[in-house]
């Protein structure tokens, strides 16, 4: 684009954006970018970064990072963008203009982050026609519940697992609780597969599932937690790979979720009835597993080993105690 034409285009875009008076109230907020041309920008950057996930929905970039990308793309011709990859041929013609609009929008609004959406107007129309109760539901939890109903041995078990593990996650932020609930719902996703392949299978299933309500970082963390429910890091190539994609704090959280789920499934055999005969609690510097006397025989060497591993993720000691009634 010639310099004079570029300057004129910037002026016209800025004038149009100035008529949107609420844009200046969006400083630091997220923009959910809808539309094929903007998704093409996301796919282009994913190709450059060689991201583990190839799903554009939920891919997020800091506004300053995307603005820098758009500044470059806006000055290119469609032909010069072909070498980048990740963008369909039919999108190349509109990409420089889309990048320029996005760049001016980011400068005008002061947005903090852009999250790319695979949805469009059709999905918006459908959403508007849902009941208020349906609109208020968390799409991630709804999707995970449906997956569990189709694939798990015990599809109603997710909420019970989440509640049982709660003492191992004190002062848990709401967003982490949401991810942990999703992991609990998906924690039986690999049962049909040979034990040696369950972790890899679970990771692939979670990464590729058509769930929404997740940015890439959360999807990676959820897949890692579910993978660790089936295997330790060193015994699964998929889990090892994802472990390099998250920071130490997130890895520690995923390990605690995975180890906790292994303990819960081993103890209960996947049934909520047996799980209700036991509970976890914190007692000073110890993680305590209390088990009803009527089923105390289920606490064998493997259960104790997994309780010890869970306590280790919390830097706590551990012990098992009999209780006189169901917890």
N, C-alpha and C positions, 0 to 999 in steps of 0.2 A: 504494500500500500504506500502510495506517495505521501511525503511528509504533509503537504497541504491537505490532502484528503483525510489523512489520519487525524490531524488537528480538528478538522471540521466534524469528523465523526465523533471525536471526544466531546466537542461542544454540544452536539445534538443529543448525545446520550446523557450528558450532565444536565441539560435543560429538562429532559424528560424525567430524570430522577429527582430533580428539585421539586417537581409537582407532587411527589409522594412524601407528604410531611412526616409520616411516622418512621421513615427510614433512620432518621437521626436518633430515634429512641432505641435502636437495636444494637448499640455499642456493646461489644463483648458477647453478644448472643450467637446462637447457632443458626446458620442458614441451611435449610434442606433443599438442595438444588434439584429441581424437577425439569426434565426435558433431555432429549437425546443428545443435543449439542453439548450441553454441560456435562452429561455423563461421559461423553467422549473425552473431555478434559481429564476427568478422573481416570478413565481407562488408560489414557496416554501416560499419566504419571505412574499408575500401577505397573505398566510395562517397563517404564524406566527404572523403577525401584525393584522390579522382579519380586513383587510381594508374594507371600505364601498363598494368600487367598486371591482368587481371580474373580470374586463376586464384587461388582461395583456398588451394589446396595449396601449402605452402611460404611463405605470407605470415607474417611474423614481426613481433611487437611486443615492445618492452621491457616487463617486468612492471609497472613503475611507470606506464607509459603506458596499458596495458590496464586496470590497476586504476582509474585515474582515469575511464576510459570506463565501466567496470562500475559504479562508484559512482553515476554519473548514470543509467545505464539501469535499474539496480535500483530506483530510486525512481519510475520512469515506469509508466504504464499501457500495455498493449499498443496501445490506440488512439492514444496520443500519440506512438508510435514510427513510425507509418506515414509521416510526412513525411520521415523520414531517407532511405529508399530503400535498395536493395541487399539487402533481406531479404524472403524469400517470406512471403506472408500467413499461411500455416499455422505459421510459426515465431514470429510475434509474440507469441502467447499465452504461450509458454514463455520468451521472451527475458529479462524482468525477473528471473525465478527463476534462470535460467542465469547471468546476470550477477552475481547475488548470490553464488551458489556459487563462481564463479570468483574474485570479489573476496576472499571469506573464505579460499579456497585459497591465493591469492597471499600474503595476509598471514600465514597459518600457515606456509607453506613457505619463504618468502624466495627463490623462484625468480628467475632473472635474465631469462628471455625465454620467450615463448610462441610456438610455431610451430604454425600451424593445419594440420590433416591432412584430406585428402579421403577417407582410408581409414577403415575401421571394423572390426568384429569379423569379418566375412567374410574380409577380406584377412588378418587375423591368423591365422585358421584355416588358410587356404591356405599362409601362410608357415610355420606350424608343421609342415606336411606336406612341405615341401621337404627335400632332402638337406642335410647340413651344408655341402657344397661350394657348393650353390646359395645357401644363406643367407648365406654369407660373401662373395658377389660384390657389387660396387658396383652398385647399381641404375642409377645415371646412366651408367656406362660400358657396362653391358649394353644399355641402351636406345639409346645413341648408336651402338653397334656394329650393332644391328639396323636402325637408320635408314640407316646407311651401306651395309649389305648390300642394302637395298631400293632405294636412290636414287642412290648414288654410282657413278661410272664404275670406280673402283678401291677396292672396299670393304675390302681388307686393308691399306690404305696408312696408316691412322691412327697405329698404333704406330711405324711407320718414320718418319713425319713428326715425331712427338713426340721421338723419340730424336735425329733430325738437328738439330732446333732447340734441343736442351738446352743447348749452349754459350752461347746467347744469353740464358739464364735461370739464371745461377749462383746458388747458395745459395737455390734455390727451395723455399718451404714446400710441404708435402705437399698441402695443399688447393688451392694454385695449380697444382701439377703436375697434379692431377686435372682441374681446369677446362681446362687447356691440352691435356691428352690428349683431353678431350671435344671441344674446338674442332678439333683435328686430325682427329678421326673425322668431324666434320660439315663439314669444309672444302671438300668437293666438292658440297655440297647444292644449289647453285644452277646447276649446269652445264647443265641442260635449258632454262633461261630465257634470254631475250635478254640480252646483256651489260649493256645499259642498266638492266635491272631486277633483276639478280642480287643486289645488296646488299639491296635492299628485300625481295625474296623470301626471302633467307636469314634476315634478321632476323625476319620474320613466322613462318617455319617453326620457328625455334628458340624464339621466345617462346610459340608455341601448341602445341608438341610435348607429347605426354602423357608426358613424362619425369618421374621423381621423383628424390629425393635432392638437391634444390636448394631453397634459400630464394630469395625474389624477387630479392635483390641479386645472387646468383650467376647466376640465369637471365638477368637483364639484362646482366650482364658477359659471359656466354657468347655471347649473341645479338650484342652489340656487337663482340666479337672476330671472330666469324664474318662479320658484315657488313663489317668493315674488311678482311677477306681479299679481298673483291670490289670494294671502292670506297673512296676517301678520304671523309673526313667531309663535305666540301662538295658532293660529287656524289650523296649519298643522303639523302633526307628522313628515312628511318627511322634511319639512323646518326646524323644530326644530332640527332634527337629523343632517342635513347638516350644520346648523349654528355652531355646536360644532366642525366641521371639519376644519374651517377656522379661521384665526387670525382676530383681531378686525378691522384692516384696510381693509381687503378683505370683511368682513361682512358689513362694512359701504358702500363699493362700491356696493355690491350686493343689499343692501337695496335701495340705490339711483336709481339704474337701475330699480328695481322692482316697486318702488313707481312712478318713472317717466313714466314707461310704463302703469301703472294703470291710471295715469292722462291723458296720451295721448289717450288711448282707450276710456276712459269715455267721454272725450271732443269731440272726433271725431266720436264716434260710429264705429270705425274701418275703416273709409273711408279716403283715402288720400285727397279727394276734400275738406272735411271740415277741415282737419288738415292744409291745405294750407291757410285757412282763419285766422290762429292764429300763434303766434310765442312766444317763450320764449326769454328773454334777461336779462342780469345782469345790474343793475343800482345802483352803489354804494353798499350798504349793503342790497339790495333787489333783489329778483327774481321776474321779471315782466312777467305776461301773457298778451300779447296784442291780442285782438280779433277784427276782422273786425265788424264794426257796423251792417252789414247786418245779422250777425249770433250771435250777442251778447247775444241773449236769451238762447243760449245753456249753458251759464255759470251759473249753478245753485249751490245749496248748496254742492252737492257731489263734483263737480269740484273744488270749492273753498277749501273744506276740503283736497282734494288730492294735490292741489297746496301748501297748508300750510304744509303738510307732506313732500313734496319734498323740500321745502325751509328749513324745519327743519333739513333735512339730510345734508344741506350745511351750517347750522348755520347762515341763512339769514332771513330777513323779506320777505314779499311778498305783491304784490298788483296786481289787474286786471285793465287794461285800454282798452278803445275803440280805435281802429285805423280807419282811414278813408279809407284805401285801404287794399288789401290782403297782408299778410306778408309772 
